[in-house]
Structure formats: C-alpha cells, structure tokens
Amino acid sequence: MKKSTIRELSLVYKLCVLSVGVLVSSAAGATDDLMSAAKEAFEPIPSVVPAIKDNTVTHEKVELGKTLFFDPRLSASGIISCNTCHNLGAGGVDAGPTSVGHGWQRGPRRAPTVYNAVFNVAQFWDGRAADLKAQATGPIQASVEMNATPDRVLNTLNSMTDYVVMFQKAFPNEARPVTFDNSAKAIEAFEATLITPAAPFDQYLKGDEHALDDQQKAGLKLFMEKGCSSCHNGINVGGQDYFPFGVVERPDGTLLPSADKGRFAVTKVASDEYVFRAAPLRNVALRAPYFHSGQAWSLKQAVGVMSETQLGAKLSDKEENDIVAFLNSLTGQLPKIEYPRLPTRSDATPRPSLDK
Amino acid sequence: MKKSTIRELSLVYKLCVLSVGVLVSSAAGATDDLMSAAKEAFEPIPSVVPAIKDNTVTHEKVELGKTLFFDPRLSASGIISCNTCHNLGAGGVDAGPTSVGHGWQRGPRRAPTVYNAVFNVAQFWDGRAADLKAQATGPIQASVEMNATPDRVLNTLNSMTDYVVMFQKAFPNEARPVTFDNSAKAIEAFEATLITPAAPFDQYLKGDEHALDDQQKAGLKLFMEKGCSSCHNGINVGGQDYFPFGVVERPDGTLLPSADKGRFAVTKVASDEYVFRAAPLRNVALRAPYFHSGQAWSLKQAVGVMSETQLGAKLSDKEENDIVAFLNSLTGQLPKIEYPRLPTRSDATPRPSLDK
C-alpha cells in the first residue's frame, strides 16, 4: 500500500473512532451525559506547572526564560522579542494577520499562542518542532522574524554579567552554562508556566454543572455532535494531531493560500499537503484573527468556515452562536507576569543591526 | 538688544551662578561639605508618586495608562507600543542608537527614558512638549513612529468594551470619557508612577554618608568642581534647562549631525541652534548608547566627550572612572510592573495596516 494511502486511511480511522465515541455519548441526551461525554473527549488544564521531558522546571530557569522571552536584544535589530509576536497581554499572539519581523517583512503564518503550548503534541502550525525547546530556536534565527544567529545570541548573553549569573543559577551543574541550547531550555521552562487553568469549561469538566450556562452547554453539545471535537479534543481542545484544512470542501485562497502546503513541507508526503495541526482552542476568544493564514477576523466566521470546509455542515445562525458561546467558556485565568528587568548592555554587547 | 544675544547672556549667567555655587561649596573640601554642596545642587527622588498639574493620579487612571502604554494596537501596524521604544525593562529606552518605527524607518533621535520623566522641565530632547500628556500624543501620530491618527486610536479604543469600561472608571465624571486627550492623560498618570527612588545617591542626599563609596564621592566632587553639575543638576541631575551641545568645542558630526538643530526647530531663535535639554542622568548607567544621536556606546566615552566639548577639560583616565562610578550611584529602584492583560479586539477594531 502506498504511504499516502495508509495515511489517508489512518485519518479516516481517527475521525471515525472519535465520531463514534461522540455519537454514543450524545445519544443519551441528558445533562449528566453531556458532562460524561465531555469528560471523555476533553481534559481540564491543571493548576500546577507540568513537568517537561529532560528539562526540570526551576524558579531560576523560569526567571531566566522570562527575561529572554521579553528581551528584544535576542533579535538582530534589537526591537523584536518573543513577546512581540507572542504577546502575553493579548492571549499570547500579535495583532495579526501574520507576524511582522525583521525589516518589516511579513511572515507567512499567524503566530500561534504560547499559552498552554506545552500541552500540544508538537509546535508550529505544521508540527515541525517536537517541543518548545526546539521551537524557541526557530524564530530567533529566521531571517523573516528575529534574524539573529546562535553566535550573535551567545555574544549578547556573554557580554552581560547579569545574564551570565542567571545562567549559572539556572544550570548550576554546568561548567559553561551560557549556551544557545540552554537559552531554549530556559524559554521552554518559562513557557511551561504559561498555562491558563480554571476556565468555566475546566470547572465544568471537574463536575461543576453550573460553570457553563445553557447556551454554552448547547454549544458544547453541538461541538461534539457535529464533529468539531473529532479534531479539537484533549486538554487543549486541539493541538493533538494533524488534519487536512478542507476535508470536505477546499477553503478559498485567502484562507488557504495555495503556496503554503502545511505539513507537507515537513514530511514530504503527498497526503500531508494542506495538512495542519488542529488549532488548540484554549483562550481562542482572545486570539482573532484565525487560521494559519490569520484571515478570519471573528470567531463566528471561523466556526462557519470550519463547519463547511471540514464537516460539510451548514450551521444555523443560532448554532454558530451557541458554539461561539461554548468557545468563550475556554478562556482561562492568565498567569500574573511581572515585567522583567533586562540585564544592562556592556561595551561588548553586539549593537543592533537593521540591515535586511 | 537682539533676542539671541539676550539668550546667550542668559546662558552665561546660568552657568556662572551654578559654577560659583559649586566653587564655594567645594572650597571647604571636607566630606561634610561635599554632602552640603550636593544637597544644594541636587534633590532626592521622592518615594511617593508626584502630583501632576490638572491630572489627578488615581489607581484606575494608572491602570488604564499602563494598558495603553503596552498596547501595540495604538500603532497602525499593531506591533509598536510606547514600550517598544521606552522599554521599561531596559531603563525606559530601546537598544538604540535611534528608534525603529513604522515601516522599519529609523527615527532621528535617541529615545529618551520615561523613568522620572515627570520631573523634567519639559519633554523630548528639544523640550517641544510641555508635559508628559502632550508628549504622549506625539509618537502615536508620528509617521516614523506609530503612524496612527487620533481617529484610528479612538476607533480602536471604542471597539473594545473593556477599554470603554476602563475609561469610565478612570474618568468617572465625564459623559464621554473615551477621548484622545484622556488617553494621553492616563498615560501621563501611569508615567508619573515610573519613578526610581532609593538610589545610593538619594540615600547620600538624605544624609547617609556611607551610601557612596570613596570613588563615587571623588566622582561626585569632580562632577561638581569640573562644572558637569552646572547643567546636570536638580532632582533628575539634568532635564531642567537647555544648553548648547558644544559650548567649548563642536562635537564631531557623528555625535552632533548638522541636520538636527535641536531646540532651534521649536523656538526658531538662532542661538537655539544645536541646543538641547540637558540629559537627565538618573539611571544613566542603564541607558547606553548616549546623546540625542545615540552614538556614544559607553558611559566613559560620554563623560569624555562631555568634558571636552562642554567644559574644555581633558579628564584623566582616573577622573573619568571616578565620574562614571558616581553616575552608577544614580541607579534607583525600578517599580514592579505587572504586565497588563490587553482588552480583546472586536469585529469593529481597525485591522493592522503596514502600509508606509
């Protein structure tokens, strides 16, 4: 059997298993059964920071990671930080549609949120980074984003005593702790703290019947019955697996530009053309515009597009509103973040470079 | 008498009065006299937020102002906020030499710090804004900076319920509180909280003999005896008055580009050519590169340039180091700032515009 055919069958299987699960659960119809079905498909965001593989999260590492996250001097220009595109005050994204980077260049895709990103199966819209540590090294070096090099970053960090001390504290057992890899580890540790528990939907999943209002419950029911939860499930209500954008009907070229073939660029497998990681929907109400193209400017529009292109269903106005109401229940409590004091430059710190 | 001649005489008078004061004080030589002389020339940063003319500082106004300060959607592109150039994690300035704005354009002058700016006689390097409220409206509209219009800003703010509520709370007695002017007032109120008390030099001014070490005291003595404090005095160790850059000797064209005639652009008085507001030196150690051109990358270099061009004095290496040590004692305690959660866009919020 051809690899692509196996993958197609695998997708059909994934969708079927999930749909059957949903149908069984929703058949009962009662409120208790809605909660039971939801508990099967989803999982609440924990209130404590999750452990990360091969990277113990310590206070010192998180502080360093936060400082790096907000430091625009990790970019060649000195004006772009991680927070520029993953704005922690704005749901972890920028104003869209796609990000602006070095030289006023426009990036090809919408910035994904860093909030709860630790729970995704992999990072980026196409999953090309296995984890947040691998992700963090990408935009720093991308010429269309921060346009730096590992050497430049290391020269910058080593030039400031306060950074060197922070690395020593964050990686106490290492003889030479200031490395590009450790920068990424520290950023990953900080990003692991960017979780947003206690959304109304989390409270509901934990048994509080009254955490959702009637419209939100109706929306949740539709979300499962119509098939949205076939792809958007698990702890992040998405972010767990890859699916084609346009299962039933191809979205128009604005929403799905033909040049961006999604996960195909990672796997080179034909069936991965226009395949993307299902968007994680936690805090989605904070993050318009939507899709990898950033071209759907309201949640209602995004819900309409998804139902038509992915499920072949034309929802009524009421149904769309109900689902939007449910999606609004996914907004959790954002962590309090004290803005960091950045280490002070020395004579050895590389100067900003605006060259394109 | 010609206006310019009057101004020149006025400058000579200002410098003489201050210099005489310094000479008298320093003649005594003893440590107590150094402190007395310092108390005459300088003033400690208060530990409480100062009152502002016609703008009562309230908690609600400060919260609104902080949110606006960090909100990049006040710019046309949606990626430049006040904090981009006046980075509160980096002494209230950007990486320099001059700021990068809309369309990757380079601004003409170094970003001045917002910390303790409330104590300056006027705002901008040329004093063209009487206060922080007037200042705040400038960069938002400047095509080389945030490139927005008051209309765009008002459409943005009115499109988000959370902003409208914040304005209602900040300006409770106004029927239509969402105005461009009130935005500036709120930013001014927030900036009034950006004061940095308790620097070693403040403790010294308050009578703690041991707050400065011997080298810092030697530097302070030189700072007054050599004449630096003729221009850099008062609460902000500068920022109180205007002086020519190049009193004795014209700095080279890199430091003093001939196209930027400083305060002349404001007053159109010939004697104001190449006149600038004396840089306020609070936290100066955090803010390289220096001067309005941002072309002196170390504090020691800046001290050397100043002594030669302004005072006609060639300082020894030790003298320069002593003065730098004193300037390091001007670094105060930066306020803790919780990163704000920005209101969420609605369908009516203007979309980002990158057009140049």
Interface residues (C-beta under 8 A of the other chain):
Chain A: F70 D71 P72 R73 S77 G78 I79 T84 N87 L88 G89 A90 G91 D94 A95 G96 P97 V100 G103 W104 R106 A285 L286 A288 W297 S298 L334 K336 I337 E338 Y339 P340 R341 L342 T344 R345 D347 R351 P352 L354 K356
Chain B: F70 D71 P72 R73 S77 G78 I79 T84 N87 L88 G89 A90 G91 D94 A95 G96 P97 V100 G103 W104 R106 A285 L286 A288 W297 S298 L334 K336 I337 E338 Y339 P340 R341 L342 T344 R345 D347 R351 P352 L354
